[in-house]
Amino acid sequence: MKNSLIQKYNVPGPRYTSYPTVPYWNEAEFSYEDWVSSFKKSFIESNSAEGISLYIHLPFCESLCTFCGCTKRITKNHSVESPYIQAILKEWRLYSQLFDEKPIIKEIHLGGGTPTFFSTKNLEDLINGIFAYANKAENYEFSFEGHPNNTTHAHLQKLYDLGFRRVSFGVQDYSEKVQKAIHREQAFHNVAKVTFWARAIGYTSIGHDIIFGLPFQKIEDVVDTIEKTKSLQPDRLAFYSYAHVPWIKGNGQRGFKDEDIPKDNEKRILYQVGKELLLKNGYHEIGMDHFALKTDSLYQSFKNGKLHRNFMGYSSSKTKLMIGLGVSSISDSWYSFAQNEKSLTDYYQLLEWDKLPIFRGHLLTDEDIIIRKHILNLMCQFETSWDNSSTHFKEIPRVLEQLREMENDAILIIKENGVQVTDKGKAYVRNICMAFDLHLKRKAPETALFSMTV
């Protein structure tokens, strides 16, 4: 039965960092002016009430990791740092001119690329430059992604001094064979060193990212990685499926053969073994692919029903407005999405013209907003309901047809006006969300768009 479920539900599907997903954005109906109007509306509604979030994309890496699906630029030339920081600050000043009042920043996340590619001086200039035009919320949360091989004690100390209290380190897998295949060779002692440094400095949430389904990865590799992880006791973990999408990222994900990648039941066993070890070691499942200790804010947010998910991933608090700064970043006003230019040259050019570097976006319809609520509920709380006008939509009978089949497979329970994901169904939450995805139902993709759900 377990094998048949994997065969049945292992289909291409979105990860739902947004709804609608990017391939279904209605770019033809979107304009620069629409985004500015939407952004202003959201700012007025949210700034004083909850503050805003910033995602800052720092795209540079010294070497290419072949598992990575992010927008990045590979270089060892660190002279690119300062011009890029100044460009981000120019973008932020352009946004600041649209504010009716000084923004209150609740969240900042530095992603990449490799944020610790940048010197401590440039990171300090970045954060100080942001707060030349903004204030911190009382309960702010600043986080960044660190590469264990190049995150120094000085990086950790400087970012701590600037208000950062959460850091996540990319581990992926400790097997030398797997690391060589994905071009991410890093010793366990490098991860241990930066984890101990962060804890000693005073970081309150330290995360590790682990991937299952990597080329050449075996059960013993997952067990070894999690046992080593247990010894370091990170506060939270992302344990997620490798997304093999070479048709999107080109040769960057062709450093190994397709037959080297675990598939279907073999891959699901890697997940199952890893999940059971994490639960055994005191971690609790939080949303999709995430685990946390009871002492971590992500767990507390999940238990209190306040967990949120956006383009930054899972967050312990919700802000209606998230501004993405930097090349390829995506902004979210709740009413619309807007993505920055992916080309560094085009990004710089638009900023020189004193224009926000946006090249596409989507205006959410009333229906989009309702479906988005359901998908967020499923992703963040493993349940959703449609018992009032703000969550009801006319296609519910059609969705229920698919949900009943899933109920027969024991991956969810249908209630009078809602649905609850079972423990077995948590592994298939992407598939459950797909049942609500009206854009996907109306127009199935004709070419490869998404990674496999299992």
C-alpha positions as CSV (number, residue, x, y, z in Angstrom):
1,M,0.0,0.0,0.0
2,K,2.8,2.4,0.9
3,N,4.6,1.8,-2.4
4,S,1.4,2.3,-4.3
5,L,0.7,5.6,-2.6
6,I,4.2,6.8,-3.6
7,Q,3.7,5.8,-7.2
8,K,0.3,7.4,-7.2
9,Y,1.3,10.8,-5.6
10,N,4.8,11.2,-6.8
11,V,4.0,13.7,-9.5
12,P,5.4,17.1,-10.5
13,G,4.0,19.8,-8.2
14,P,4.7,23.3,-6.7
15,R,6.3,23.9,-3.4
16,Y,3.8,26.7,-2.8
17,T,6.0,29.5,-1.6
18,S,3.3,31.6,-3.3
19,Y,-0.2,31.2,-4.7
20,P,-0.6,31.5,-7.6
21,T,2.7,29.9,-8.3
22,V,5.0,31.9,-10.6
23,P,4.3,30.0,-13.8
24,Y,0.6,31.0,-13.4
25,W,1.2,34.7,-12.8
26,N,-0.9,36.9,-15.1
27,E,1.9,39.1,-16.2
28,A,-0.1,40.6,-19.0
29,E,-2.5,42.2,-16.5
30,F,0.3,43.5,-14.3
31,S,2.1,46.9,-14.5
32,Y,4.7,48.8,-12.5
33,E,2.0,51.3,-11.4
34,D,-0.2,48.4,-10.2
35,W,2.6,47.2,-7.9
36,V,3.3,50.7,-6.5
37,S,-0.4,51.1,-5.8
38,S,-0.7,47.7,-4.2
39,F,2.5,48.2,-2.2
40,K,1.2,51.5,-0.8
41,K,-2.1,50.0,0.2
42,S,-0.5,47.2,2.1
43,F,2.0,49.5,3.8
44,I,-0.8,51.8,5.1
45,E,-2.6,48.7,6.5
46,S,0.3,46.9,8.0
47,N,3.2,49.2,9.0
48,S,2.0,50.5,12.4
49,A,0.0,47.3,13.1
50,E,2.6,44.6,12.4
51,G,5.6,46.1,10.6
52,I,7.0,44.9,7.3
53,S,9.5,42.3,6.2
54,L,12.6,42.6,4.0
55,Y,14.2,39.8,2.1
56,I,17.6,40.7,0.7
57,H,19.1,38.5,-2.0
58,L,22.9,38.4,-2.0
59,P,23.7,36.3,-5.1
60,F,27.4,35.8,-5.1
61,C,29.1,32.4,-4.4
62,E,32.8,31.4,-4.9
63,S,31.8,28.0,-6.2
64,L,28.7,26.3,-7.7
65,C,26.7,23.8,-5.7
66,T,25.0,21.6,-8.3
67,F,21.9,20.9,-6.1
68,C,21.1,24.7,-5.9
69,G,18.1,26.2,-7.7
70,C,18.7,29.8,-6.6
71,T,19.7,32.7,-8.7
72,K,23.4,33.1,-8.1
73,R,26.6,34.5,-9.6
74,I,29.8,32.5,-9.3
75,T,32.9,34.5,-8.8
76,K,36.0,34.8,-6.6
77,N,36.2,38.5,-7.3
78,H,35.1,40.3,-4.2
79,S,35.3,43.7,-5.8
80,V,31.6,43.0,-6.8
81,E,30.5,43.4,-3.2
82,S,30.5,47.2,-2.7
83,P,28.7,48.1,-6.0
84,Y,26.0,45.5,-5.2
85,I,25.5,46.8,-1.6
86,Q,25.1,50.3,-3.0
87,A,22.6,49.1,-5.6
88,I,20.4,47.5,-2.9
89,L,20.5,50.7,-0.8
90,K,19.5,52.7,-3.9
91,E,16.6,50.3,-4.4
92,W,15.6,50.7,-0.7
93,R,15.8,54.6,-1.0
94,L,13.4,54.4,-4.0
95,Y,11.0,52.4,-1.9
96,S,11.5,54.8,1.0
97,Q,10.3,57.7,-1.2
98,L,6.9,55.9,-1.5
99,F,6.4,55.6,2.3
100,D,4.0,58.0,4.0
101,E,5.7,57.3,7.2
102,K,9.0,55.7,8.4
103,P,8.7,52.0,8.0
104,I,8.9,49.7,11.0
105,I,10.9,46.5,10.1
106,K,9.8,43.4,11.8
107,E,11.8,40.8,9.8
108,I,15.0,40.8,7.8
109,H,16.4,37.8,6.1
110,L,19.6,37.7,4.1
111,G,19.5,34.9,1.5
112,G,21.6,33.9,-1.4
113,G,23.8,32.9,-3.0
114,T,26.1,33.2,0.0
115,P,25.5,36.1,2.3
116,T,28.8,35.4,4.1
117,F,30.6,35.9,0.7
118,F,30.3,39.6,1.8
119,S,32.8,41.2,4.2
120,T,31.6,42.2,7.6
121,K,32.2,45.9,6.6
122,N,29.9,45.6,3.6
123,L,27.2,43.7,5.6
124,E,27.4,46.5,8.3
125,D,27.0,49.2,5.6
126,L,24.0,47.3,4.2
127,I,22.1,47.0,7.5
128,N,23.0,50.5,8.7
129,G,22.0,51.9,5.3
130,I,18.6,50.1,5.6
131,F,18.0,51.7,9.0
132,A,18.9,55.1,7.9
133,Y,15.3,55.1,6.5
134,A,13.6,52.8,8.9
135,N,13.0,51.8,12.6
136,K,13.1,48.4,14.2
137,A,9.9,46.8,15.5
138,E,10.0,45.9,19.2
139,N,9.9,42.2,18.5
140,Y,12.0,42.1,15.4
141,E,13.6,39.0,14.1
142,F,16.7,39.1,11.8
143,S,18.1,36.0,10.2
144,F,20.7,35.0,7.6
145,E,22.0,32.0,5.8
146,G,25.7,31.1,6.4
147,H,28.0,28.8,4.5
148,P,30.0,26.8,7.1
149,N,33.1,27.0,5.0
150,N,33.4,30.8,4.8
151,T,31.3,32.0,7.8
152,T,33.9,33.5,10.2
153,H,33.6,34.3,13.9
154,A,33.7,38.0,12.8
155,H,30.7,37.5,10.5
156,L,28.7,36.0,13.4
157,Q,29.7,38.6,15.9
158,K,29.1,41.6,13.6
159,L,25.7,40.4,12.5
160,Y,24.8,39.6,16.1
161,D,25.8,43.2,17.0
162,L,23.5,44.4,14.2
163,G,20.5,42.6,15.7
164,F,20.6,39.2,14.1
165,R,19.6,36.3,16.4
166,R,18.9,33.5,13.9
167,V,21.2,31.8,11.5
168,S,20.9,28.7,9.3
169,F,23.8,26.7,8.0
170,G,23.6,24.6,4.8
171,V,24.7,21.1,5.7
172,Q,22.9,19.0,3.0
173,D,24.8,15.7,3.7
174,Y,28.0,14.6,5.4
175,S,28.9,11.8,2.9
176,E,32.1,12.7,1.0
177,K,30.7,11.0,-2.1
178,V,27.5,12.9,-2.0
179,Q,29.3,16.2,-1.3
180,K,31.6,15.6,-4.2
181,A,28.7,14.9,-6.5
182,I,26.9,18.2,-5.6
183,H,30.2,20.2,-5.4
184,R,29.6,21.1,-1.8
185,E,32.6,19.7,0.1
186,Q,32.6,20.7,3.7
187,A,33.9,18.9,6.8
188,F,31.7,18.2,9.8
189,H,34.2,20.1,12.0
190,N,33.4,23.3,9.9
191,V,29.7,23.0,10.7
192,A,30.4,22.2,14.3
193,K,32.8,25.2,14.6
194,V,30.3,27.8,13.3
195,T,27.4,26.2,15.3
196,F,29.4,26.4,18.6
197,W,30.5,30.0,17.7
198,A,27.0,31.1,17.1
199,R,25.7,29.6,20.3
200,A,28.5,31.1,22.4
201,I,27.9,34.5,20.9
202,G,24.3,34.4,21.8
203,Y,22.2,33.4,18.8
204,T,18.8,32.1,20.0
205,S,17.9,30.0,17.0
206,I,20.5,28.0,15.0
207,G,19.2,26.0,12.0
208,H,20.7,23.3,9.8
209,D,19.5,22.5,6.3
210,I,19.6,18.8,5.3
211,I,18.5,17.4,1.9
212,F,17.3,13.9,1.1
213,G,17.3,12.5,-2.4
214,L,20.7,13.7,-3.4
215,P,22.8,11.8,-5.9
216,F,24.4,8.6,-4.5
217,Q,22.7,9.2,-1.1
218,K,22.0,6.0,0.9
219,I,20.1,5.3,4.1
220,E,23.4,5.1,6.0
221,D,24.3,8.6,4.8
222,V,21.0,10.1,6.1
223,V,21.5,8.3,9.4
224,D,25.1,9.5,9.7
225,T,24.1,13.0,8.9
226,I,21.3,13.1,11.4
227,E,23.4,11.5,14.1
228,K,26.1,14.1,13.6
229,T,23.4,16.8,13.6
230,K,22.0,15.5,16.9
231,S,25.4,16.0,18.5
232,L,25.2,19.7,17.6
233,Q,21.6,20.2,18.7
234,P,20.5,22.9,16.3
235,D,17.2,24.5,17.3
236,R,15.5,23.9,14.0
237,L,16.0,21.9,10.9
238,A,14.9,22.0,7.3
239,F,14.8,18.4,6.0
240,Y,13.7,18.7,2.5
241,S,13.6,16.9,-0.8
242,Y,16.2,17.6,-3.5
243,A,14.4,19.4,-6.4
244,H,15.9,18.1,-9.6
245,V,15.0,20.7,-12.2
246,P,17.8,20.8,-14.7
247,W,15.4,22.1,-17.4
248,I,15.2,25.4,-15.4
249,K,18.8,25.7,-14.1
250,G,20.6,24.2,-17.1
251,N,24.1,22.6,-16.6
252,G,24.2,23.7,-13.0
253,Q,22.2,20.6,-12.1
254,R,23.8,18.2,-14.5
255,G,26.9,17.3,-12.5
256,F,25.7,13.8,-12.2
257,K,23.5,11.4,-14.1
258,D,19.7,11.0,-13.6
259,E,20.2,7.4,-12.6
260,D,22.4,8.5,-9.7
261,I,19.4,10.1,-8.0
262,P,17.2,8.1,-5.6
263,K,13.7,7.9,-6.9
264,D,10.2,7.0,-5.7
265,N,10.1,4.5,-2.9
266,E,13.9,4.6,-2.4
267,K,13.7,8.3,-1.9
268,R,10.7,8.1,0.4
269,I,12.5,5.6,2.6
270,L,15.3,8.2,3.0
271,Y,12.7,10.7,4.2
272,Q,11.0,8.3,6.4
273,V,14.2,7.1,8.1
274,G,15.3,10.7,8.6
275,K,12.0,11.9,9.9
276,E,11.8,9.1,12.5
277,L,15.3,9.8,13.7
278,L,14.4,13.5,14.1
279,L,11.2,12.8,16.0
280,K,13.1,10.3,18.2
281,N,15.7,13.0,19.0
282,G,13.2,15.6,20.3
283,Y,12.4,17.5,17.1
284,H,8.7,18.2,16.2
285,E,7.4,18.4,12.7
286,I,6.5,22.0,11.8
287,G,4.8,22.6,8.5
288,M,6.3,21.0,5.4
289,D,9.9,19.7,5.6
290,H,10.6,21.6,8.8
291,F,11.4,20.4,12.4
292,A,12.1,22.3,15.6
293,L,12.8,21.8,19.3
294,K,10.1,22.8,21.7
295,T,12.2,25.7,22.8
296,D,12.4,27.3,19.3
297,S,10.1,30.2,18.2
298,L,9.1,28.2,15.1
299,Y,7.6,25.5,17.3
300,Q,5.9,28.0,19.6
301,S,4.4,29.8,16.5
302,F,3.1,26.5,15.1
303,K,1.4,25.6,18.4
304,N,-0.1,29.0,18.7
305,G,-1.5,28.9,15.1
306,K,0.7,31.9,14.0
307,L,3.1,30.1,11.7
308,H,3.4,31.8,8.3
309,R,5.0,30.9,4.9
310,N,6.2,33.2,2.1
311,F,9.1,33.5,-0.3
312,M,11.5,33.5,2.7
313,G,10.2,30.1,3.8
314,Y,8.5,29.5,7.2
315,S,8.3,32.4,9.6
316,S,7.3,32.6,13.2
317,S,5.2,35.7,12.6
318,K,3.2,37.2,9.7
319,T,3.6,40.5,8.0
320,K,1.3,41.5,5.2
321,L,4.0,43.3,3.3
322,M,7.3,41.7,2.4
323,I,9.7,43.7,0.2
324,G,12.4,41.8,-1.8
325,L,15.6,43.7,-2.4
326,G,18.3,42.6,-4.8
327,V,18.5,40.8,-8.1
328,S,15.6,38.2,-8.7
329,S,14.0,39.0,-5.3
330,I,10.2,38.7,-5.1
331,S,8.0,41.1,-3.1
332,D,4.6,40.3,-1.7
333,S,2.0,42.9,-0.7
334,W,-0.6,40.2,-0.1
335,Y,-2.6,41.7,-3.0
336,S,0.1,41.3,-5.6
337,F,3.6,39.9,-6.3
338,A,6.5,41.6,-8.0
339,Q,9.8,40.1,-9.1
340,N,13.0,42.0,-9.7
341,E,15.2,41.6,-12.8
342,K,17.2,38.3,-12.8
343,S,20.0,39.8,-14.8
344,L,22.5,41.8,-12.8
345,T,23.1,44.1,-15.7
346,D,19.4,44.9,-16.1
347,Y,19.0,45.3,-12.3
348,Y,21.7,47.9,-12.2
349,Q,20.4,49.7,-15.3
350,L,16.9,50.2,-13.9
351,L,18.3,51.6,-10.7
352,E,20.4,54.0,-12.6
353,W,17.2,55.2,-14.2
354,D,15.7,55.7,-10.7
355,K,13.2,53.0,-11.3
356,L,12.4,50.0,-9.1
357,P,14.0,47.0,-10.9
358,I,10.8,45.0,-11.4
359,F,10.2,43.0,-14.5
360,R,7.1,40.9,-13.8
361,G,4.3,40.3,-11.3
362,H,0.8,39.3,-10.6
363,L,-2.3,41.0,-9.2
364,L,-4.2,38.6,-7.0
365,T,-7.9,38.2,-7.6
366,D,-10.4,37.8,-4.8
367,E,-10.4,34.0,-5.7
368,D,-6.6,33.9,-5.5
369,I,-6.6,35.4,-2.0
370,I,-9.1,32.8,-0.8
371,I,-7.2,29.9,-2.3
372,R,-4.0,31.3,-0.9
373,K,-5.5,31.3,2.6
374,H,-6.3,27.6,2.2
375,I,-2.9,26.6,0.9
376,L,-1.2,28.6,3.7
377,N,-3.4,26.9,6.3
378,L,-2.5,23.5,4.9
379,M,1.2,24.3,4.7
380,C,1.4,25.9,8.2
381,Q,-1.3,24.1,10.3
382,F,-2.0,20.9,8.3
383,E,-5.7,21.8,8.2
384,T,-8.1,24.3,6.7
385,S,-11.8,25.1,6.6
386,W,-14.4,27.0,4.5
387,D,-17.1,27.9,7.0
388,N,-17.4,31.6,6.2
389,S,-17.6,34.0,3.3
390,S,-13.9,34.9,3.5
391,T,-12.8,31.2,2.9
392,H,-15.7,29.9,0.8
393,F,-15.3,29.4,-3.0
394,K,-17.6,28.0,-5.6
395,E,-15.3,25.2,-6.8
396,I,-15.4,23.4,-3.4
397,P,-17.5,20.5,-4.8
398,R,-14.8,19.9,-7.5
399,V,-12.0,20.1,-4.9
400,L,-13.9,17.7,-2.7
401,E,-14.0,15.0,-5.4
402,Q,-10.2,14.9,-5.3
403,L,-10.1,15.2,-1.5
404,R,-12.4,12.2,-1.1
405,E,-10.0,10.0,-3.0
406,M,-7.2,11.3,-0.7
407,E,-9.4,10.5,2.3
408,N,-9.8,6.9,1.0
409,D,-5.9,6.8,1.0
410,A,-6.0,7.9,4.6
411,I,-3.8,11.0,4.0
412,L,-6.6,13.4,5.2
413,I,-9.9,13.6,7.0
414,I,-12.8,15.5,5.5
415,K,-14.9,17.4,8.1
416,E,-18.2,19.2,7.7
417,N,-16.6,22.4,6.3
418,G,-12.9,21.6,6.1
419,V,-10.1,19.1,5.9
420,Q,-7.4,17.9,8.3
421,V,-4.1,16.3,7.2
422,T,-3.3,13.0,8.9
423,D,0.2,12.1,10.1
424,K,0.6,9.8,7.1
425,G,-0.6,12.7,4.9
426,K,2.0,15.2,6.0
427,A,4.4,13.6,3.5
428,Y,1.9,14.5,0.7
429,V,0.9,18.0,1.8
430,R,2.0,19.4,-1.6
431,N,-0.4,17.0,-3.3
432,I,-3.2,18.1,-1.0
433,C,-2.5,21.7,-1.8
434,M,-2.6,20.9,-5.5
435,A,-6.3,19.8,-5.1
436,F,-7.0,23.4,-4.2
437,D,-4.9,24.9,-6.9
438,L,-7.5,26.2,-9.3
439,H,-5.0,27.6,-11.8
440,L,-3.3,24.2,-12.0
441,K,-6.7,22.5,-12.5
442,R,-7.7,24.9,-15.3
443,K,-4.5,24.7,-17.2
444,A,-2.2,21.7,-16.6
445,P,1.4,22.4,-17.7
446,E,2.4,21.1,-21.1
447,T,6.1,21.1,-20.3
448,A,8.2,20.3,-17.2
449,L,7.7,23.1,-14.6
450,F,7.9,21.6,-11.1
451,S,10.0,19.1,-9.2
452,M,8.5,15.8,-8.1
453,T,6.4,15.9,-4.9
454,V,8.0,12.9,-3.3
